[in-house]
Amino acid sequence: MNDAPRLVLSLAAGCVLGAVFYGGLWWTVRRGVSSPRPAAWFLTSLVVRTLVAVLGFYLVSGGDLRRLLACLAGFVVARVAVTRIAAAPPGPAACAAKEGGP
C-alpha cells in the first residue's frame, strides 16, 4: 500500500499545527506586552497552544512513526515561515505612523 498521500497530509497537518502554535505565540506576545496582566496571557496561551499541538500530533500520527515525523517536519517548516513573516519589516504606512507622518 502506498503511504505517500498520508505522509503528505501529515506534513500539511504539521504545517497547520505549527502555524497555529507559532502564530498564536506571536499574537500572544503582541497582546501580552500591552496587557495589565501579561502573566495570565502567557500562561493561558502556553497551555492552549501546547494542548492543541500535542493533541494534533497524537491524532495525525495514529500510532505511525513516519506520519509523526512528517507532521513534525511540517511543524518545523511552519516555524520558519511564521518567524520570517513576523520578522518582516513593516510596510510604509507603519513606518510613517512611527515617525509621526501622515
C-alpha positions as CSV (number, residue, x, y, z in Angstrom):
1,M,0.0,0.0,0.0
2,N,1.2,3.5,-0.9
3,D,1.6,5.8,2.1
4,A,2.7,8.9,0.2
5,P,-0.8,10.6,0.4
6,R,-1.0,10.0,4.1
7,L,2.5,11.4,4.6
8,V,1.8,14.5,2.5
9,L,-1.4,15.1,4.5
10,S,0.6,14.6,7.7
11,L,3.1,17.2,6.5
12,A,0.3,19.6,5.7
13,A,-1.3,19.0,9.1
14,G,2.0,19.7,10.8
15,C,2.2,23.0,8.9
16,V,-1.2,23.9,10.1
17,L,-0.4,22.9,13.7
18,G,2.9,24.9,13.5
19,A,1.1,27.9,12.1
20,V,-1.4,27.8,14.9
21,F,1.2,27.3,17.6
22,Y,3.8,29.9,16.5
23,G,1.2,32.3,15.1
24,G,-0.6,32.1,18.5
25,L,2.7,32.7,20.2
26,W,3.3,35.8,18.1
27,W,-0.2,37.1,18.7
28,T,0.2,36.4,22.5
29,V,3.4,38.4,22.7
30,R,1.8,41.3,20.9
31,R,-1.2,41.3,23.2
32,G,0.6,40.3,26.4
33,V,3.1,43.2,26.3
34,S,0.3,45.8,26.5
35,S,-1.9,43.9,28.9
36,P,-2.3,44.8,32.5
37,R,-2.0,41.0,33.3
38,P,0.7,39.6,30.9
39,A,1.3,36.5,33.0
40,A,-2.3,35.4,32.5
41,W,-2.0,35.9,28.8
42,F,1.3,34.0,28.5
43,L,0.3,31.1,30.8
44,T,-3.1,30.6,29.2
45,S,-1.6,30.8,25.7
46,L,1.1,28.3,26.6
47,V,-1.4,25.8,27.9
48,V,-3.8,26.1,25.0
49,R,-1.1,26.1,22.3
50,T,0.6,23.1,23.8
51,L,-2.7,21.1,24.2
52,V,-3.6,21.9,20.6
53,A,-0.2,20.8,19.3
54,V,0.1,17.6,21.3
55,L,-3.5,16.6,20.5
56,G,-2.9,17.3,16.9
57,F,0.3,15.3,16.8
58,Y,-1.5,12.4,18.5
59,L,-4.4,12.4,16.1
60,V,-2.3,12.9,13.0
61,S,0.2,10.2,13.8
62,G,-2.3,7.5,14.5
63,G,0.5,5.4,16.0
64,D,2.7,5.6,12.9
65,L,6.2,6.9,13.4
66,R,6.5,8.0,9.8
67,R,3.4,10.2,9.9
68,L,4.5,11.6,13.3
69,L,7.9,12.6,11.7
70,A,6.1,14.1,8.6
71,C,3.9,16.1,10.9
72,L,6.9,17.3,12.9
73,A,8.7,18.3,9.7
74,G,5.6,20.4,8.8
75,F,5.6,21.9,12.2
76,V,9.3,23.0,11.8
77,V,8.5,24.4,8.3
78,A,5.7,26.5,9.8
79,R,8.1,27.7,12.5
80,V,10.5,29.0,9.8
81,A,7.6,30.6,7.9
82,V,6.0,32.3,10.8
83,T,9.4,33.6,12.0
84,R,10.1,35.1,8.7
85,I,6.6,36.6,8.4
86,A,6.7,38.1,11.9
87,A,10.2,39.5,11.4
88,A,9.4,41.1,8.1
89,P,9.9,44.9,8.2
90,P,6.7,46.8,8.5
91,G,5.2,48.4,5.4
92,P,5.5,52.1,4.6
93,A,2.3,53.0,6.4
94,A,3.6,51.6,9.7
95,C,6.9,53.4,9.3
96,A,5.2,56.7,8.6
97,A,3.0,56.2,11.7
98,K,6.1,55.6,13.9
99,E,7.8,58.7,12.6
100,G,4.8,60.8,13.2
101,G,4.0,61.2,9.5
102,P,0.5,61.4,7.9
